Amino acid sequence: MKIIGVTGTKNTGKTTLVEMLVKKLTSEGYRVGTLKHTHTGFDFPGKDTDKHRRAGAEMVAGTGRETFFLLERGMDLEEIVGILEILDDLDFLIVEGFKEMEYASVSTSTPGKFTVKVVDPFKLEDVDELIDLVKKRSYGLLQNLNCKKCGFSSCMEFKEAKIRGEADDIDCRSQPDRVLLRINGKPVPLNPFVQEFISKTVRGMVDALETESFKNGRVDLIIK
């Protein structure tokens, strides 16, 4: 799952740009998720969920036509990405508002270190060109292994080269594609060999079970 940031000052069209990116990527068949950073809460005073939380519930979940979870704490980006990797198989995660994140971003105002392009969403005519750019220069959850399998001496060097367009055709070799290990909610770096070892070990155990339906698809193992 590649991560694309959308940053900018207030009222410069960040949400408009997110909508444009989502519509274009989904029209091309990609599975897309979004993440919104806000300084305010997401619940509404007086609603049932608010009453549940005020009564002392640490987590409030709701389901119907949609499903949501409300926690009485904030999470950093890596922790949220770890959860999304488990919940669904997304191709892209578009993040609005995380100014300090070290992932490829498009800005609607002032560029930062990881900005690949500055655009005015209200005057943007060629969305295809922007989509091609973020596809080439975005990358997924980096684990700071500095394994050098990408050809760069460190994860930071790799990120900087991707942002500059000097590594368009190179991807991180240690992406959590086979196995994602989280301890206390935080992703734990695993190199490709360890991912392969864990995957084969756990799948070997599952294959030994009698139930045929257990042997296909993704396996989630949670240890408490």
Secondary structure, DSSP 4 states (H G I P E B T S, - for coil): -EEEEEE-STTSSHHHHHHHHHHHHHHTT--EEEEE--SS-SS-TTSHHHHHHHTT-SEEEEESSSEEEEESS---HHHHHHHHHHH---SEEEEES-TT--S-EEESSS--TTEEEE--TTT---HHHHHHHHHHH-EE--------TTSSSSHHHHHHHHHHTS-TT---TT-SSS--EEETTEEE---HHHHHHHHHHHHHHHHTSS-GGGGSS-------
